[in-house]
Amino acid sequence: MTTVVLAALAIVLAGPVPWGLSRLPSLRRTPRAAMVTWQAVALAAVLAALGAGLSLVTARLDGDLSLRAWAVAAVPLCLTGLVLARLLLSGHRVGTDLRHLRRRHRELVDLLAEDRDGVRVLDHEAPTAYCLPGLRSRVVVSRGALTSLSPVELEAVLAHERAHLRARHDLVLEAFTVLQQAFPAVVTSRQALGEVRLLVEVLADRAARRRVGAQPLVSAFHALATPGAAPAPDSALGASDTGLQARLDLLVDEGRHRLQAAALLLGAAAVLVLPTLLVVLPWLHRFAGD
C-alpha cells in the first residue's frame, strides 16, 4: 500500500500540482515563500519516486533473502536506479552545457567589453543588461543601455542583476531545468520551470526596489524593453526578458501578505514531510516489531 501511495504522490507532485500552482498568480505576491513551495514540491516528487521504488524492493524481500526474492526485487530496484541515473545524467549535461556557454561568453565579454567599476560595457547601440552567474560572475550592459537609462535607472538595473548573482538564482533555475529534462513530458509540468523563472526575476526586482524604489525600476524596464533592445544570451539572466508585465504589476504591490507567506511555508513543509514519513514509518514499525 505504501508503494502505491508514494507512486501516486510522485505523479501528482510532478504534474497536476505544478499545473495548479501555476494557475494561481496571486502566489507571486510572496515570491520567497512561493519559491520555497516550488522547491518543496519538486524535491518531494523526487523523494516520493525514489521512495516508491525502495518501498517495493523492501516489500518484495520482507526478510526473504533467497535468490528468487532478489530476482523479483530486481525489477523495482532497477527502476529506482533508472530514476536516479536519469537525474544524475541530466544534472551533468545541464551543468556542463551551461558552464561551457557561460565560460565562452565570459571570455568574449572580457575581450570585447570595457570594464567600468566592475561592470562590463559592450559597445553596442541596442539597449541590454544581463548578468553571467558563476564563480567568475559578470554584470554586462551595452552602450545603448547607458544612453537610454538615467543614473538612478541604471542603478536600479545593476541592483537587479547583482541580486541575481548574490542569491545564486542560476542554481535554482538549473535544478528545475535538470528535473524538466530528466523525465518525459507526460510526468513533468512545463509550467514549473516557467514559473520559477518568473519568481527569480520578481525576487531580484524586490531587491532593486528596496534600494532605489519602484519607479526607477519600472522606467528602466520600459527603456530596456523597446523593440530594438537586444535579448540576453541563453546562459545569462536578463533584466527585462521574462514576464515583464506581470513583474511590473507586482512592483506596485508593497504589501507584506504575511498570512499567505505563512500558509505557503507550512504547505511546503507538509509536502516535504509526507513522502519522508511514508518511507521512514514502515522501517520504524518493522524495527520496533523486531
N, C-alpha and C positions, 0 to 999 in steps of 0.2 A: 504493500500500500504506500509506503514512504517513497518508493521509487516512482510510482505513478504520479504522486503529488509533486515531487521535485521536477519531474519531466514536464508536467503541465505548467508548473510555475515558471520554468525556464522559457517555455514557448510564450507564455503570456507576457513575461517581462521583456522578452526580446522583440515582440511585435505589437500587440494591442495596447500595452501600457504606454510605450513611447508615442504611438499614434494618438492616443487620447491626450497625453500631456501636451503634445504639440498643438492641439486644438484649444488650449487654454492660455491665450496670450496674456491674460492678467497675471500669470505667474512671473512674467518678466519684470514686474514691478519690484520684486525682491530677487534680483539676479543672483546674488550669492547663495541664497537658500535654494533657488531653483537649480543652480549648477550642482550643488550637493545632492539634490534629489536625482538629477540625471545620472550623476556618477554612481549613486547608490543603486539605482535601477540596473545600470549596466553591469556593475560588479555582482549584484545579486543574481542576475541572469546567468553569468558565468559560473558562479558558485553552485547554483541550482543544477545546471547542466552537468558539471563535474560530479556533484553530489549524487545525482540520479544514477550515473554510471557506477560509482563506487558502492552505492547502496545495493544495486542489483548484484554486483560481484559478491558482496558480503552475504546477501540473502541466498545466493546460489551455493556458496561454500557452507556457511552456517555450521561450522565445526567439522564438516566432512572434507578432509584434505586428500581424498582419493584422486587418482588420475582422472576419473570420469567427472568428478566435481569441478576440477580445474579446467577440464575441456569445455564444460558447459559455461563456466565463468569467463572463459577466454573471450567470448563474443562481446559482452558488455565492457570487459576490460580493454579490449582493442578499440571499441567505440569511444570510450573515455580518453584513451591515449590519442585517438584521432582528433578529438576536440582540442585537447591541449596542444597537440602538434600544429594544428592549423593556427591557433592563437600565436604560438611562438614563431612560426614561419611568417605569418602576416606581420607580426611585430618587427621581425628582422628586415623584411622587404620594405615596409613603410619607413622605418627608421633610417635604413641605409639610403633609400632614394631621396628622402627629404634632406638628409645631411649632405649628400652629394650635390644636390641642387643648390642648397644654401652656401656651401663652400665655393662652388663655381661662381655664383652670383656675387658673393662677398669679394672674391678676388677681382671680378670685373669692376665692382664699385670702388674698391681701393685703388684700382688702376686709373679709372676714368673720373672719379669724383674728387672734389676738393673738400678737405677736412676743415670745417669751421666750428671750433669749440666742441668737438666730439660728434658733430652732425655732418654726414656726407652729403654734399650738394652736387647734384648732377646738372650738367649744362644742357638742359632740355627745356623747351618752351611749354610743353604740356604740363599742367599742374599735377603733381602726385606727391604722396607722402606715405611711407611704409617703414616697417622695421624687419630686420632679419634676425630672428632669435638664435640663440645658441651660446656657447661659452665665449665666442668672439662676436657678440651681437653688434648690429649696426642700426642706426636710425638714418633714413635716407629721405631727402626732399629734393625736388627739382627746382631749377631756377624759376620756372613758371610758377611754382607754388610760392616762392619767396616774393615774387612781384604781385601775386594775387592776394596774399594774406597780409593783414596788418600785423604789427608786432604782437599784440595780445592774441590774435587768432593763431599766429604761428606758435606762440607759447602753449595754446590750448592743444594744438595738433601734436606738438612734441611731448606734452604731458600724457596725451592719449597713447602714443607709441611707447613711451617709457614705462607706462603702466603695464602694457603687454609684456615687456621684457622682464620687468620686476616680478610679476606674478607667474611667469613662465606659462602663459596661456597656450603656447605652442604645444606643450606636453599634454595638456588636456585634449586639444584637438587631435593630437597624434594618437592618443589612446582610443578615442572614438573612431578614428579612421581605421585603426587596426581591427576593431570589432566589426566595422562595416564591411571590410574586405575579407574577413576571415571566414564568413559564413554566407550561404546562399541568401538571395534577396527574400526568399519565402519565409525565413525565420529572423530577419533583421528589419528594423524600421529605418527607412531613408530619412525620416523626419528627425531622428535623434541627432545626427551629425549636423544637419542644418540648424537646428535649434541651439545646439551648443556653440556653433559658430557665431550666432547672433548674441548669445549670452556673454561670451568673452568680449565682444565689442561693447555691449552695454556696461560691463564692469569697467572697461577702460574709459568709457565715456564718463562714468560716475567719478572715477579718479581725477579726470581732467576737470570736470565740473567743480569738484571740491577745491581745485587750485585756482581757476580763473573765472568760474561762473558758467552758466549755461549759454548765455547769448553769444560770447565769442566762439564757442564751440559750434553752435548752430550755424553762424555765418561762415565759419571756416569750412564746414562740411558742404555748404552750398557752393562755396568757391571751388572746392576740390571735386565736386560732382558735376561740373559743367560738361557739355557734350564733347569738348576737346580734351578732357582730362585723360591721363594715362592710367590704366588699371595696375594694381600691384602685381608682382610676379606670383606664381602659384605657391612658391615656397615661403612667401612673406605674409605679413599681416598688414593689410592696408587700412587707412583711417576711414575711408568712405566707400568701401567696396561691398559691404554686407548689410542688408536690411536697413537702409538709411532712413526710410520714412518711419518705420517702427521705432527706431532709435531716437529720432527727433521728437516723436510723441512722448517717449519715456523721459527725455531730458527735462521736460517741463513739469514732470511729476516728482516733487520733492518730498512726498510723504514717506513715513518710515515703514508703514504696513507691518508692524511687529507681529500681529496675530497671524497673518498669512505666513510670515517667515517662520514663526514657531511651529505652525502646523506642518509646513513643508519639511522642516528638520526632524520633527517627530515621525512623520511618514517615512522619511529616508532611513531613519534608524530602524523602524519596524520592518521595512523592506529588506534591510541587511540581516536583521536578526532572524527572520523567518526561515530562510534556507539553512542558516547556520544551525538553528535548533533542530530542524528536521534531519540534519546529518548527524549531529552530536548526540541527541537524546537516545536514539536506538543503541548507540555504542555504550552510553552510560547505563542504560537499562540492562543491557547484556552483561556489563561488568558487575553491576550490583547483583544480578542474578547468580553470577558465578561465585 
